[in-house]
Amino acid sequence: MGDFVTDFGYENATSYPAPGQLIFYPGGCSETEILLAYGGVRFASKVGQLGGNHFLSITQGAENLGELGRRTLWEGAVDIDFSLSD
């Protein structure tokens, strides 16, 4: 999201999201971004540890996240569809 500026602050920010959690970093010390944890992670940048707001959890299909991470690393960005489940 780069230099995208928001008015969002921090609320229960975490640097260690669990696999399947998405966190939103509103910018400041680093660029604004959304992070999808697909394994063990410590959210940080060149300036050090960062904290982001957990706003969404993947509850179905989480077993596929490791493969998604591997594919993204080696093959580049892929489209992701999010939908609500019952």
C-alpha positions as CSV (number, residue, x, y, z in Angstrom):
1,M,0.0,0.0,0.0
2,G,3.1,2.1,0.1
3,D,2.6,5.7,1.1
4,F,-1.2,5.4,1.4
5,V,-2.2,7.4,4.5
6,T,-5.0,6.5,6.8
7,D,-6.5,8.0,10.0
8,F,-6.5,4.5,11.6
9,G,-4.6,4.2,14.9
10,Y,-3.4,1.2,16.7
11,E,-5.8,-1.1,18.6
12,N,-4.4,-4.2,20.3
13,A,-1.5,-4.2,17.9
14,T,0.6,-7.4,17.5
15,S,4.0,-8.2,16.1
16,Y,3.3,-11.9,16.2
17,P,0.1,-12.8,14.3
18,A,-0.9,-16.4,14.2
19,P,-1.1,-18.3,10.9
20,G,-4.3,-17.3,9.2
21,Q,-4.5,-13.8,10.8
22,L,-4.4,-10.7,8.7
23,I,-3.0,-7.5,10.3
24,F,-3.1,-3.9,9.1
25,Y,-0.2,-1.6,9.7
26,P,-1.3,2.0,9.3
27,G,2.1,3.3,8.5
28,G,4.5,5.5,10.4
29,C,7.9,4.0,10.8
30,S,7.4,2.0,7.6
31,E,5.0,1.9,4.7
32,T,1.3,1.1,5.1
33,E,0.6,-2.6,4.5
34,I,-1.6,-5.6,5.1
35,L,0.2,-8.8,6.3
36,L,-1.1,-12.3,6.0
37,A,0.6,-14.7,8.3
38,Y,1.0,-18.1,6.8
39,G,3.4,-19.5,9.3
40,G,5.4,-18.3,12.3
41,V,6.2,-14.6,11.9
42,R,7.6,-11.6,13.6
43,F,6.4,-8.4,11.9
44,A,9.3,-6.0,11.4
45,S,11.0,-3.7,8.9
46,K,14.4,-2.2,8.5
47,V,13.7,0.1,11.5
48,G,12.8,-2.8,13.8
49,Q,9.7,-4.6,15.2
50,L,6.3,-3.2,14.1
51,G,2.8,-3.9,15.3
52,G,-0.3,-4.2,13.3
53,N,-4.1,-4.4,14.0
54,H,-5.5,-7.9,13.7
55,F,-8.7,-7.4,11.7
56,L,-9.5,-10.8,10.0
57,S,-8.8,-14.5,10.6
58,I,-8.9,-17.2,8.0
59,T,-10.8,-20.1,9.6
60,Q,-11.3,-22.5,6.6
61,G,-8.5,-23.6,4.2
62,A,-5.7,-22.4,6.5
63,E,-3.9,-25.6,5.7
64,N,-3.3,-24.1,2.2
65,L,-1.5,-21.0,3.5
66,G,2.0,-22.5,3.5
67,E,1.7,-23.3,-0.1
68,L,0.3,-19.9,-0.9
69,G,3.3,-18.3,0.8
70,R,5.7,-20.6,-1.1
71,R,4.1,-19.8,-4.4
72,T,4.1,-16.1,-3.8
73,L,7.8,-16.1,-2.9
74,W,8.9,-18.2,-5.9
75,E,6.2,-17.3,-8.5
76,G,5.2,-13.8,-7.6
77,A,1.9,-12.2,-6.5
78,V,-1.4,-14.2,-6.9
79,D,-5.0,-13.1,-6.6
80,I,-6.8,-14.0,-3.4
81,D,-10.6,-14.0,-3.0
82,F,-12.1,-13.5,0.5
83,S,-15.7,-14.4,1.3
84,L,-17.7,-14.8,4.4
85,S,-18.5,-18.4,5.6
86,D,-21.5,-19.5,7.6
